[in-house]
Amino acid sequence: MPRAFRVKDEILSVYPNANVSLSPKTGGFFDIVVDQTTIFSKTEKIGTPIERFPEAGEIVTLLQKAGY
């Protein structure tokens, strides 16, 4: 879960008032959901053409592109 903590810290560094929660799951899931909309999913390949974890700063960029 260290990568999840990295992403959480990145989000909070730009959006300090954000409510970020981590929900441990099995099976390789890694989803970023904002206001009930998935902006990144490792397994469903939302936000990326291949199954992978987000790169450093990628989630903040996706949030900004989505208007957050």
Predicted model as a PDB file, atoms N, CA, C, CB and O in Angstrom, pLDDT in the B-factor column:
MODEL        1                                                                  
ATOM      1  N   MET A   1       0.791  -1.201   0.000  1.00 69.00           N  
ATOM      2  CA  MET A   1       0.000   0.000   0.000  1.00 69.00           C  
ATOM      3  C   MET A   1       0.844   1.281   0.000  1.00 69.00           C  
ATOM      4  CB  MET A   1      -0.906  -0.011   1.182  1.00 69.00           C  
ATOM      5  O   MET A   1       0.282   2.375   0.042  1.00 69.00           O  
ATOM      6  N   PRO A   2       2.161   1.175  -0.046  1.00 86.00           N  
ATOM      7  CA  PRO A   2       2.979   2.394  -0.072  1.00 86.00           C  
ATOM      8  C   PRO A   2       2.659   3.308  -1.245  1.00 86.00           C  
ATOM      9  CB  PRO A   2       4.436   2.028  -0.115  1.00 86.00           C  
ATOM     10  O   PRO A   2       2.715   4.529  -1.100  1.00 86.00           O  
ATOM     11  N   ARG A   3       2.322   2.744  -2.414  1.00 88.00           N  
ATOM     12  CA  ARG A   3       1.986   3.593  -3.565  1.00 88.00           C  
ATOM     13  C   ARG A   3       0.695   4.351  -3.304  1.00 88.00           C  
ATOM     14  CB  ARG A   3       1.856   2.747  -4.851  1.00 88.00           C  
ATOM     15  O   ARG A   3       0.562   5.507  -3.704  1.00 88.00           O  
ATOM     16  N   ALA A   4      -0.247   3.716  -2.642  1.00 90.00           N  
ATOM     17  CA  ALA A   4      -1.509   4.388  -2.312  1.00 90.00           C  
ATOM     18  C   ALA A   4      -1.261   5.552  -1.366  1.00 90.00           C  
ATOM     19  CB  ALA A   4      -2.507   3.398  -1.682  1.00 90.00           C  
ATOM     20  O   ALA A   4      -1.867   6.614  -1.515  1.00 90.00           O  
ATOM     21  N   PHE A   5      -0.375   5.362  -0.393  1.00 93.00           N  
ATOM     22  CA  PHE A   5      -0.047   6.457   0.533  1.00 93.00           C  
ATOM     23  C   PHE A   5       0.634   7.603  -0.202  1.00 93.00           C  
ATOM     24  CB  PHE A   5       0.858   5.952   1.672  1.00 93.00           C  
ATOM     25  O   PHE A   5       0.404   8.769   0.119  1.00 93.00           O  
ATOM     26  N   ARG A   6       1.482   7.277  -1.197  1.00 94.00           N  
ATOM     27  CA  ARG A   6       2.147   8.317  -1.992  1.00 94.00           C  
ATOM     28  C   ARG A   6       1.099   9.150  -2.726  1.00 94.00           C  
ATOM     29  CB  ARG A   6       3.150   7.687  -3.005  1.00 94.00           C  
ATOM     30  O   ARG A   6       1.161  10.380  -2.719  1.00 94.00           O  
ATOM     31  N   VAL A   7       0.139   8.479  -3.357  1.00 94.00           N  
ATOM     32  CA  VAL A   7      -0.908   9.197  -4.094  1.00 94.00           C  
ATOM     33  C   VAL A   7      -1.748  10.039  -3.147  1.00 94.00           C  
ATOM     34  CB  VAL A   7      -1.807   8.210  -4.864  1.00 94.00           C  
ATOM     35  O   VAL A   7      -2.087  11.180  -3.461  1.00 94.00           O  
ATOM     36  N   LYS A   8      -2.086   9.482  -1.986  1.00 94.00           N  
ATOM     37  CA  LYS A   8      -2.857  10.234  -0.994  1.00 94.00           C  
ATOM     38  C   LYS A   8      -2.104  11.503  -0.593  1.00 94.00           C  
ATOM     39  CB  LYS A   8      -3.144   9.360   0.254  1.00 94.00           C  
ATOM     40  O   LYS A   8      -2.691  12.584  -0.545  1.00 94.00           O  
ATOM     41  N   ASP A   9      -0.819  11.374  -0.309  1.00 95.00           N  
ATOM     42  CA  ASP A   9      -0.009  12.532   0.081  1.00 95.00           C  
ATOM     43  C   ASP A   9       0.067  13.571  -1.037  1.00 95.00           C  
ATOM     44  CB  ASP A   9       1.401  12.081   0.468  1.00 95.00           C  
ATOM     45  O   ASP A   9       0.025  14.772  -0.773  1.00 95.00           O  
ATOM     46  N   GLU A  10       0.180  13.108  -2.293  1.00 96.00           N  
ATOM     47  CA  GLU A  10       0.219  14.040  -3.423  1.00 96.00           C  
ATOM     48  C   GLU A  10      -1.084  14.831  -3.527  1.00 96.00           C  
ATOM     49  CB  GLU A  10       0.481  13.282  -4.734  1.00 96.00           C  
ATOM     50  O   GLU A  10      -1.070  16.046  -3.726  1.00 96.00           O  
ATOM     51  N   ILE A  11      -2.210  14.127  -3.390  1.00 94.00           N  
ATOM     52  CA  ILE A  11      -3.504  14.799  -3.467  1.00 94.00           C  
ATOM     53  C   ILE A  11      -3.626  15.831  -2.353  1.00 94.00           C  
ATOM     54  CB  ILE A  11      -4.655  13.777  -3.384  1.00 94.00           C  
ATOM     55  O   ILE A  11      -4.021  16.971  -2.598  1.00 94.00           O  
ATOM     56  N   LEU A  12      -3.289  15.434  -1.131  1.00 95.00           N  
ATOM     57  CA  LEU A  12      -3.418  16.341   0.016  1.00 95.00           C  
ATOM     58  C   LEU A  12      -2.448  17.515  -0.050  1.00 95.00           C  
ATOM     59  CB  LEU A  12      -3.196  15.577   1.304  1.00 95.00           C  
ATOM     60  O   LEU A  12      -2.718  18.570   0.526  1.00 95.00           O  
ATOM     61  N   SER A  13      -1.321  17.348  -0.745  1.00 96.00           N  
ATOM     62  CA  SER A  13      -0.379  18.467  -0.866  1.00 96.00           C  
ATOM     63  C   SER A  13      -0.950  19.581  -1.739  1.00 96.00           C  
ATOM     64  CB  SER A  13       0.956  17.982  -1.447  1.00 96.00           C  
ATOM     65  O   SER A  13      -0.610  20.750  -1.555  1.00 96.00           O  
ATOM     66  N   VAL A  14      -1.819  19.223  -2.693  1.00 96.00           N  
ATOM     67  CA  VAL A  14      -2.419  20.209  -3.587  1.00 96.00           C  
ATOM     68  C   VAL A  14      -3.825  20.599  -3.126  1.00 96.00           C  
ATOM     69  CB  VAL A  14      -2.467  19.665  -5.016  1.00 96.00           C  
ATOM     70  O   VAL A  14      -4.255  21.740  -3.295  1.00 96.00           O  
ATOM     71  N   TYR A  15      -4.530  19.628  -2.543  1.00 95.00           N  
ATOM     72  CA  TYR A  15      -5.905  19.837  -2.069  1.00 95.00           C  
ATOM     73  C   TYR A  15      -5.961  19.490  -0.579  1.00 95.00           C  
ATOM     74  CB  TYR A  15      -6.933  18.965  -2.891  1.00 95.00           C  
ATOM     75  O   TYR A  15      -6.472  18.431  -0.213  1.00 95.00           O  
ATOM     76  N   PRO A  16      -5.437  20.375   0.290  1.00 96.00           N  
ATOM     77  CA  PRO A  16      -5.325  20.043   1.716  1.00 96.00           C  
ATOM     78  C   PRO A  16      -6.660  19.781   2.416  1.00 96.00           C  
ATOM     79  CB  PRO A  16      -4.623  21.150   2.423  1.00 96.00           C  
ATOM     80  O   PRO A  16      -6.680  19.130   3.460  1.00 96.00           O  
ATOM     81  N   ASN A  17      -7.757  20.265   1.876  1.00 94.00           N  
ATOM     82  CA  ASN A  17      -9.064  20.042   2.495  1.00 94.00           C  
ATOM     83  C   ASN A  17      -9.800  18.838   1.914  1.00 94.00           C  
ATOM     84  CB  ASN A  17      -9.918  21.274   2.340  1.00 94.00           C  
ATOM     85  O   ASN A  17     -10.954  18.589   2.263  1.00 94.00           O  
ATOM     86  N   ALA A  18      -9.145  18.099   1.037  1.00 92.00           N  
ATOM     87  CA  ALA A  18      -9.789  16.936   0.414  1.00 92.00           C  
ATOM     88  C   ALA A  18     -10.004  15.833   1.445  1.00 92.00           C  
ATOM     89  CB  ALA A  18      -8.938  16.406  -0.765  1.00 92.00           C  
ATOM     90  O   ALA A  18      -9.213  15.674   2.375  1.00 92.00           O  
ATOM     91  N   ASN A  19     -11.060  15.092   1.273  1.00 91.00           N  
ATOM     92  CA  ASN A  19     -11.344  13.934   2.111  1.00 91.00           C  
ATOM     93  C   ASN A  19     -10.861  12.713   1.338  1.00 91.00           C  
ATOM     94  CB  ASN A  19     -12.884  13.829   2.478  1.00 91.00           C  
ATOM     95  O   ASN A  19     -11.562  12.227   0.450  1.00 91.00           O  
ATOM     96  N   VAL A  20      -9.685  12.217   1.662  1.00 93.00           N  
ATOM     97  CA  VAL A  20      -9.083  11.086   0.957  1.00 93.00           C  
ATOM     98  C   VAL A  20      -9.122   9.877   1.870  1.00 93.00           C  
ATOM     99  CB  VAL A  20      -7.621  11.400   0.512  1.00 93.00           C  
ATOM    100  O   VAL A  20      -8.623   9.918   2.994  1.00 93.00           O  
ATOM    101  N   SER A  21      -9.719   8.798   1.380  1.00 90.00           N  
ATOM    102  CA  SER A  21      -9.759   7.566   2.176  1.00 90.00           C  
ATOM    103  C   SER A  21      -9.206   6.424   1.348  1.00 90.00           C  
ATOM    104  CB  SER A  21     -11.204   7.245   2.652  1.00 90.00           C  
ATOM    105  O   SER A  21      -9.384   6.370   0.131  1.00 90.00           O  
ATOM    106  N   LEU A  22      -8.536   5.522   2.025  1.00 89.00           N  
ATOM    107  CA  LEU A  22      -7.973   4.334   1.386  1.00 89.00           C  
ATOM    108  C   LEU A  22      -8.810   3.131   1.803  1.00 89.00           C  
ATOM    109  CB  LEU A  22      -6.464   4.136   1.771  1.00 89.00           C  
ATOM    110  O   LEU A  22      -9.097   2.942   2.985  1.00 89.00           O  
ATOM    111  N   SER A  23      -9.193   2.328   0.833  1.00 87.00           N  
ATOM    112  CA  SER A  23      -9.989   1.129   1.103  1.00 87.00           C  
ATOM    113  C   SER A  23      -9.219  -0.082   0.603  1.00 87.00           C  
ATOM    114  CB  SER A  23     -11.397   1.214   0.427  1.00 87.00           C  
ATOM    115  O   SER A  23      -9.206  -0.348  -0.599  1.00 87.00           O  
ATOM    116  N   PRO A  24      -8.578  -0.823   1.503  1.00 83.00           N  
ATOM    117  CA  PRO A  24      -7.793  -1.990   1.081  1.00 83.00           C  
ATOM    118  C   PRO A  24      -8.679  -3.030   0.390  1.00 83.00           C  
ATOM    119  CB  PRO A  24      -7.083  -2.624   2.293  1.00 83.00           C  
ATOM    120  O   PRO A  24      -9.770  -3.353   0.860  1.00 83.00           O  
ATOM    121  N   LYS A  25      -8.182  -3.543  -0.733  1.00 79.00           N  
ATOM    122  CA  LYS A  25      -8.860  -4.602  -1.478  1.00 79.00           C  
ATOM    123  C   LYS A  25      -7.809  -5.586  -1.968  1.00 79.00           C  
ATOM    124  CB  LYS A  25      -9.688  -4.022  -2.673  1.00 79.00           C  
ATOM    125  O   LYS A  25      -6.613  -5.297  -1.946  1.00 79.00           O  
ATOM    126  N   THR A  26      -8.256  -6.722  -2.399  1.00 78.00           N  
ATOM    127  CA  THR A  26      -7.352  -7.695  -2.999  1.00 78.00           C  
ATOM    128  C   THR A  26      -7.645  -7.772  -4.491  1.00 78.00           C  
ATOM    129  CB  THR A  26      -7.499  -9.094  -2.326  1.00 78.00           C  
ATOM    130  O   THR A  26      -8.675  -7.281  -4.953  1.00 78.00           O  
ATOM    131  N   GLY A  27      -6.760  -8.374  -5.224  1.00 78.00           N  
ATOM    132  CA  GLY A  27      -6.995  -8.578  -6.647  1.00 78.00           C  
ATOM    133  C   GLY A  27      -6.396  -7.524  -7.551  1.00 78.00           C  
ATOM    134  O   GLY A  27      -6.713  -7.496  -8.740  1.00 78.00           O  
ATOM    135  N   GLY A  28      -5.543  -6.656  -7.033  1.00 79.00           N  
ATOM    136  CA  GLY A  28      -4.857  -5.684  -7.871  1.00 79.00           C  
ATOM    137  C   GLY A  28      -5.633  -4.420  -8.176  1.00 79.00           C  
ATOM    138  O   GLY A  28      -5.249  -3.668  -9.073  1.00 79.00           O  
ATOM    139  N   PHE A  29      -6.708  -4.165  -7.459  1.00 85.00           N  
ATOM    140  CA  PHE A  29      -7.500  -2.964  -7.706  1.00 85.00           C  
ATOM    141  C   PHE A  29      -6.766  -1.721  -7.225  1.00 85.00           C  
ATOM    142  CB  PHE A  29      -8.862  -3.071  -7.020  1.00 85.00           C  
ATOM    143  O   PHE A  29      -6.109  -1.741  -6.184  1.00 85.00           O  
ATOM    144  N   PHE A  30      -6.882  -0.644  -7.986  1.00 88.00           N  
ATOM    145  CA  PHE A  30      -6.386   0.666  -7.574  1.00 88.00           C  
ATOM    146  C   PHE A  30      -7.203   1.694  -8.334  1.00 88.00           C  
ATOM    147  CB  PHE A  30      -4.835   0.831  -7.849  1.00 88.00           C  
ATOM    148  O   PHE A  30      -6.923   1.992  -9.495  1.00 88.00           O  
ATOM    149  N   ASP A  31      -8.215   2.233  -7.668  1.00 90.00           N  
ATOM    150  CA  ASP A  31      -9.133   3.169  -8.297  1.00 90.00           C  
ATOM    151  C   ASP A  31      -9.103   4.500  -7.565  1.00 90.00           C  
ATOM    152  CB  ASP A  31     -10.558   2.601  -8.322  1.00 90.00           C  
ATOM    153  O   ASP A  31      -8.965   4.544  -6.343  1.00 90.00           O  
ATOM    154  N   ILE A  32      -9.233   5.578  -8.315  1.00 89.00           N  
ATOM    155  CA  ILE A  32      -9.379   6.915  -7.753  1.00 89.00           C  
ATOM    156  C   ILE A  32     -10.779   7.377  -8.147  1.00 89.00           C  
ATOM    157  CB  ILE A  32      -8.247   7.916  -8.271  1.00 89.00           C  
ATOM    158  O   ILE A  32     -11.083   7.538  -9.329  1.00 89.00           O  
ATOM    159  N   VAL A  33     -11.628   7.589  -7.135  1.00 90.00           N  
ATOM    160  CA  VAL A  33     -13.013   7.990  -7.357  1.00 90.00           C  
ATOM    161  C   VAL A  33     -13.224   9.362  -6.713  1.00 90.00           C  
ATOM    162  CB  VAL A  33     -14.015   6.929  -6.772  1.00 90.00           C  
ATOM    163  O   VAL A  33     -12.909   9.562  -5.540  1.00 90.00           O  
ATOM    164  N   VAL A  34     -13.757  10.300  -7.491  1.00 91.00           N  
ATOM    165  CA  VAL A  34     -14.028  11.655  -7.015  1.00 91.00           C  
ATOM    166  C   VAL A  34     -15.497  11.963  -7.305  1.00 91.00           C  
ATOM    167  CB  VAL A  34     -13.073  12.711  -7.699  1.00 91.00           C  
ATOM    168  O   VAL A  34     -15.951  11.873  -8.446  1.00 91.00           O  
ATOM    169  N   ASP A  35     -16.222  12.324  -6.263  1.00 89.00           N  
ATOM    170  CA  ASP A  35     -17.646  12.643  -6.434  1.00 89.00           C  
ATOM    171  C   ASP A  35     -18.369  11.539  -7.216  1.00 89.00           C  
ATOM    172  CB  ASP A  35     -17.810  13.998  -7.158  1.00 89.00           C  
ATOM    173  O   ASP A  35     -19.159  11.825  -8.116  1.00 89.00           O  
ATOM    174  N   GLN A  36     -18.100  10.311  -6.875  1.00 89.00           N  
ATOM    175  CA  GLN A  36     -18.712   9.116  -7.464  1.00 89.00           C  
ATOM    176  C   GLN A  36     -18.339   8.890  -8.931  1.00 89.00           C  
ATOM    177  CB  GLN A  36     -20.205   9.209  -7.346  1.00 89.00           C  
ATOM    178  O   GLN A  36     -19.000   8.116  -9.624  1.00 89.00           O  
ATOM    179  N   THR A  37     -17.289   9.559  -9.409  1.00 89.00           N  
ATOM    180  CA  THR A  37     -16.800   9.365 -10.770  1.00 89.00           C  
ATOM    181  C   THR A  37     -15.382   8.812 -10.703  1.00 89.00           C  
ATOM    182  CB  THR A  37     -16.842  10.696 -11.582  1.00 89.00           C  
ATOM    183  O   THR A  37     -14.519   9.389 -10.042  1.00 89.00           O  
ATOM    184  N   THR A  38     -15.144   7.708 -11.379  1.00 90.00           N  
ATOM    185  CA  THR A  38     -13.812   7.114 -11.411  1.00 90.00           C  
ATOM    186  C   THR A  38     -12.960   7.890 -12.404  1.00 90.00           C  
ATOM    187  CB  THR A  38     -13.873   5.602 -11.789  1.00 90.00           C  
ATOM    188  O   THR A  38     -13.284   7.962 -13.589  1.00 90.00           O  
ATOM    189  N   ILE A  39     -11.859   8.475 -11.910  1.00 91.00           N  
ATOM    190  CA  ILE A  39     -10.963   9.211 -12.811  1.00 91.00           C  
ATOM    191  C   ILE A  39      -9.716   8.401 -13.155  1.00 91.00           C  
ATOM    192  CB  ILE A  39     -10.555  10.543 -12.178  1.00 91.00           C  
ATOM    193  O   ILE A  39      -9.006   8.724 -14.107  1.00 91.00           O  
ATOM    194  N   PHE A  40      -9.448   7.346 -12.377  1.00 91.00           N  
ATOM    195  CA  PHE A  40      -8.325   6.461 -12.664  1.00 91.00           C  
ATOM    196  C   PHE A  40      -8.668   5.083 -12.137  1.00 91.00           C  
ATOM    197  CB  PHE A  40      -6.999   6.992 -12.034  1.00 91.00           C  
ATOM    198  O   PHE A  40      -9.126   4.942 -11.003  1.00 91.00           O  
ATOM    199  N   SER A  41      -8.447   4.072 -12.953  1.00 90.00           N  
ATOM    200  CA  SER A  41      -8.621   2.691 -12.512  1.00 90.00           C  
ATOM    201  C   SER A  41      -7.537   1.847 -13.141  1.00 90.00           C  
ATOM    202  CB  SER A  41     -10.029   2.148 -12.879  1.00 90.00           C  
ATOM    203  O   SER A  41      -7.413   1.782 -14.364  1.00 90.00           O  
ATOM    204  N   LYS A  42      -6.755   1.201 -12.298  1.00 89.00           N  
ATOM    205  CA  LYS A  42      -5.684   0.347 -12.795  1.00 89.00           C  
ATOM    206  C   LYS A  42      -6.256  -0.839 -13.563  1.00 89.00           C  
ATOM    207  CB  LYS A  42      -4.806  -0.142 -11.638  1.00 89.00           C  
ATOM    208  O   LYS A  42      -5.761  -1.177 -14.638  1.00 89.00           O  
ATOM    209  N   THR A  43      -7.286  -1.470 -13.023  1.00 85.00           N  
ATOM    210  CA  THR A  43      -7.802  -2.689 -13.634  1.00 85.00           C  
ATOM    211  C   THR A  43      -8.771  -2.429 -14.786  1.00 85.00           C  
ATOM    212  CB  THR A  43      -8.481  -3.521 -12.592  1.00 85.00           C  
ATOM    213  O   THR A  43      -8.837  -3.227 -15.721  1.00 85.00           O  
ATOM    214  N   GLU A  44      -9.525  -1.325 -14.735  1.00 86.00           N  
ATOM    215  CA  GLU A  44     -10.458  -1.018 -15.822  1.00 86.00           C  
ATOM    216  C   GLU A  44      -9.813  -0.152 -16.896  1.00 86.00           C  
ATOM    217  CB  GLU A  44     -11.693  -0.320 -15.273  1.00 86.00           C  
ATOM    218  O   GLU A  44     -10.434   0.160 -17.913  1.00 86.00           O  
ATOM    219  N   LYS A  45      -8.562   0.233 -16.662  1.00 83.00           N  
ATOM    220  CA  LYS A  45      -7.781   1.039 -17.602  1.00 83.00           C  
ATOM    221  C   LYS A  45      -8.434   2.384 -17.891  1.00 83.00           C  
ATOM    222  CB  LYS A  45      -7.586   0.280 -18.900  1.00 83.00           C  
ATOM    223  O   LYS A  45      -8.398   2.868 -19.022  1.00 83.00           O  
ATOM    224  N   ILE A  46      -9.023   2.977 -16.878  1.00 79.00           N  
ATOM    225  CA  ILE A  46      -9.573   4.332 -17.002  1.00 79.00           C  
ATOM    226  C   ILE A  46      -8.446   5.308 -16.688  1.00 79.00           C  
ATOM    227  CB  ILE A  46     -10.813   4.555 -16.039  1.00 79.00           C  
ATOM    228  O   ILE A  46      -7.836   5.229 -15.622  1.00 79.00           O  
ATOM    229  N   GLY A  47      -8.171   6.213 -17.594  1.00 77.00           N  
ATOM    230  CA  GLY A  47      -7.098   7.183 -17.409  1.00 77.00           C  
ATOM    231  C   GLY A  47      -5.768   6.696 -17.953  1.00 77.00           C  
ATOM    232  O   GLY A  47      -4.792   7.446 -17.969  1.00 77.00           O  
ATOM    233  N   THR A  48      -5.720   5.440 -18.403  1.00 79.00           N  
ATOM    234  CA  THR A  48      -4.482   4.876 -18.924  1.00 79.00           C  
ATOM    235  C   THR A  48      -4.817   3.730 -19.883  1.00 79.00           C  
ATOM    236  CB  THR A  48      -3.564   4.381 -17.765  1.00 79.00           C  
ATOM    237  O   THR A  48      -5.783   3.008 -19.638  1.00 79.00           O  
ATOM    238  N   PRO A  49      -4.064   3.539 -20.955  1.00 82.00           N  
ATOM    239  CA  PRO A  49      -4.373   2.454 -21.889  1.00 82.00           C  
ATOM    240  C   PRO A  49      -3.896   1.074 -21.427  1.00 82.00           C  
ATOM    241  CB  PRO A  49      -3.763   2.760 -23.220  1.00 82.00           C  
ATOM    242  O   PRO A  49      -4.270   0.061 -22.017  1.00 82.00           O  
ATOM    243  N   ILE A  50      -3.084   1.029 -20.388  1.00 86.00           N  
ATOM    244  CA  ILE A  50      -2.575  -0.258 -19.893  1.00 86.00           C  
ATOM    245  C   ILE A  50      -2.806  -0.369 -18.390  1.00 86.00           C  
ATOM    246  CB  ILE A  50      -1.065  -0.418 -20.219  1.00 86.00           C  
ATOM    247  O   ILE A  50      -3.003   0.638 -17.710  1.00 86.00           O  
ATOM    248  N   GLU A  51      -2.780  -1.589 -17.879  1.00 88.00           N  
ATOM    249  CA  GLU A  51      -2.973  -1.813 -16.444  1.00 88.00           C  
ATOM    250  C   GLU A  51      -1.682  -1.452 -15.703  1.00 88.00           C  
ATOM    251  CB  GLU A  51      -3.382  -3.298 -16.157  1.00 88.00           C  
ATOM    252  O   GLU A  51      -0.663  -2.129 -15.838  1.00 88.00           O  
ATOM    253  N   ARG A  52      -1.749  -0.365 -14.914  1.00 90.00           N  
ATOM    254  CA  ARG A  52      -0.570   0.085 -14.170  1.00 90.00           C  
ATOM    255  C   ARG A  52      -0.996   1.034 -13.059  1.00 90.00           C  
ATOM    256  CB  ARG A  52       0.452   0.774 -15.111  1.00 90.00           C  
ATOM    257  O   ARG A  52      -2.119   1.536 -13.047  1.00 90.00           O  
ATOM    258  N   PHE A  53      -0.081   1.269 -12.133  1.00 89.00           N  
ATOM    259  CA  PHE A  53      -0.305   2.268 -11.085  1.00 89.00           C  
ATOM    260  C   PHE A  53      -0.007   3.651 -11.663  1.00 89.00           C  
ATOM    261  CB  PHE A  53       0.589   1.982  -9.823  1.00 89.00           C  
ATOM    262  O   PHE A  53       0.753   3.763 -12.624  1.00 89.00           O  
ATOM    263  N   PRO A  54      -0.594   4.700 -11.092  1.00 92.00           N  
ATOM    264  CA  PRO A  54      -0.326   6.040 -11.618  1.00 92.00           C  
ATOM    265  C   PRO A  54       1.107   6.476 -11.338  1.00 92.00           C  
ATOM    266  CB  PRO A  54      -1.300   7.047 -11.017  1.00 92.00           C  
ATOM    267  O   PRO A  54       1.706   6.107 -10.328  1.00 92.00           O  
ATOM    268  N   GLU A  55       1.631   7.259 -12.248  1.00 93.00           N  
ATOM    269  CA  GLU A  55       2.963   7.842 -12.085  1.00 93.00           C  
ATOM    270  C   GLU A  55       2.883   8.986 -11.079  1.00 93.00           C  
ATOM    271  CB  GLU A  55       3.530   8.342 -13.451  1.00 93.00           C  
ATOM    272  O   GLU A  55       1.795   9.482 -10.789  1.00 93.00           O  
ATOM    273  N   ALA A  56       4.015   9.400 -10.555  1.00 94.00           N  
ATOM    274  CA  ALA A  56       4.043  10.524  -9.612  1.00 94.00           C  
ATOM    275  C   ALA A  56       3.432  11.756 -10.265  1.00 94.00           C  
ATOM    276  CB  ALA A  56       5.492  10.820  -9.145  1.00 94.00           C  
ATOM    277  O   ALA A  56       3.812  12.133 -11.373  1.00 94.00           O  
ATOM    278  N   GLY A  57       2.491  12.376  -9.579  1.00 94.00           N  
ATOM    279  CA  GLY A  57       1.847  13.591 -10.055  1.00 94.00           C  
ATOM    280  C   GLY A  57       0.714  13.378 -11.039  1.00 94.00           C  
ATOM    281  O   GLY A  57       0.005  14.328 -11.370  1.00 94.00           O  
ATOM    282  N   GLU A  58       0.528  12.170 -11.511  1.00 94.00           N  
ATOM    283  CA  GLU A  58      -0.483  11.899 -12.537  1.00 94.00           C  
ATOM    284  C   GLU A  58      -1.912  12.127 -12.038  1.00 94.00           C  
ATOM    285  CB  GLU A  58      -0.342  10.474 -13.030  1.00 94.00           C  
ATOM    286  O   GLU A  58      -2.739  12.670 -12.771  1.00 94.00           O  
ATOM    287  N   ILE A  59      -2.208  11.725 -10.817  1.00 95.00           N  
ATOM    288  CA  ILE A  59      -3.566  11.868 -10.297  1.00 95.00           C  
ATOM    289  C   ILE A  59      -3.919  13.340 -10.102  1.00 95.00           C  
ATOM    290  CB  ILE A  59      -3.716  11.107  -8.972  1.00 95.00           C  
ATOM    291  O   ILE A  59      -5.038  13.754 -10.402  1.00 95.00           O  
ATOM    292  N   VAL A  60      -2.985  14.119  -9.609  1.00 96.00           N  
ATOM    293  CA  VAL A  60      -3.230  15.558  -9.445  1.00 96.00           C  
ATOM    294  C   VAL A  60      -3.499  16.188 -10.814  1.00 96.00           C  
ATOM    295  CB  VAL A  60      -2.016  16.256  -8.749  1.00 96.00           C  
ATOM    296  O   VAL A  60      -4.380  17.039 -10.936  1.00 96.00           O  
ATOM    297  N   THR A  61      -2.765  15.788 -11.827  1.00 95.00           N  
ATOM    298  CA  THR A  61      -2.999  16.292 -13.186  1.00 95.00           C  
ATOM    299  C   THR A  61      -4.389  15.909 -13.674  1.00 95.00           C  
ATOM    300  CB  THR A  61      -1.934  15.752 -14.156  1.00 95.00           C  
ATOM    301  O   THR A  61      -5.083  16.738 -14.263  1.00 95.00           O  
ATOM    302  N   LEU A  62      -4.812  14.656 -13.438  1.00 93.00           N  
ATOM    303  CA  LEU A  62      -6.148  14.223 -13.831  1.00 93.00           C  
ATOM    304  C   LEU A  62      -7.230  15.014 -13.089  1.00 93.00           C  
ATOM    305  CB  LEU A  62      -6.316  12.723 -13.568  1.00 93.00           C  
ATOM    306  O   LEU A  62      -8.251  15.374 -13.675  1.00 93.00           O  
ATOM    307  N   LEU A  63      -7.003  15.282 -11.799  1.00 94.00           N  
ATOM    308  CA  LEU A  63      -7.944  16.076 -11.036  1.00 94.00           C  
ATOM    309  C   LEU A  63      -8.066  17.490 -11.605  1.00 94.00           C  
ATOM    310  CB  LEU A  63      -7.522  16.128  -9.576  1.00 94.00           C  
ATOM    311  O   LEU A  63      -9.168  18.023 -11.732  1.00 94.00           O  
ATOM    312  N   GLN A  64      -6.945  18.080 -11.939  1.00 95.00           N  
ATOM    313  CA  GLN A  64      -6.960  19.432 -12.490  1.00 95.00           C  
ATOM    314  C   GLN A  64      -7.643  19.470 -13.861  1.00 95.00           C  
ATOM    315  CB  GLN A  64      -5.531  19.970 -12.599  1.00 95.00           C  
ATOM    316  O   GLN A  64      -8.382  20.410 -14.155  1.00 95.00           O  
ATOM    317  N   LYS A  65      -7.402  18.461 -14.699  1.00 92.00           N  
ATOM    318  CA  LYS A  65      -8.058  18.387 -16.010  1.00 92.00           C  
ATOM    319  C   LYS A  65      -9.562  18.225 -15.859  1.00 92.00           C  
ATOM    320  CB  LYS A  65      -7.488  17.227 -16.833  1.00 92.00           C  
ATOM    321  O   LYS A  65     -10.329  18.681 -16.707  1.00 92.00           O  
ATOM    322  N   ALA A  66      -9.989  17.565 -14.762  1.00 89.00           N  
ATOM    323  CA  ALA A  66     -11.420  17.351 -14.514  1.00 89.00           C  
ATOM    324  C   ALA A  66     -12.064  18.587 -13.878  1.00 89.00           C  
ATOM    325  CB  ALA A  66     -11.626  16.123 -13.607  1.00 89.00           C  
ATOM    326  O   ALA A  66     -13.272  18.613 -13.643  1.00 89.00           O  
ATOM    327  N   GLY A  67     -11.257  19.596 -13.604  1.00 91.00           N  
ATOM    328  CA  GLY A  67     -11.804  20.846 -13.072  1.00 91.00           C  
ATOM    329  C   GLY A  67     -11.836  20.935 -11.562  1.00 91.00           C  
ATOM    330  O   GLY A  67     -12.554  21.773 -11.017  1.00 91.00           O  
ATOM    331  N   TYR A  68     -11.090  20.109 -10.874  1.00 90.00           N  
ATOM    332  CA  TYR A  68     -11.040  20.157  -9.408  1.00 90.00           C  
ATOM    333  C   TYR A  68      -9.890  21.019  -8.926  1.00 90.00           C  
ATOM    334  CB  TYR A  68     -10.910  18.751  -8.828  1.00 90.00           C  
ATOM    335  O   TYR A  68      -9.697  21.172  -7.720  1.00 90.00           O  
TER     336      TYR A  68                                                      
ENDMDL                                                                          
END                                                                             
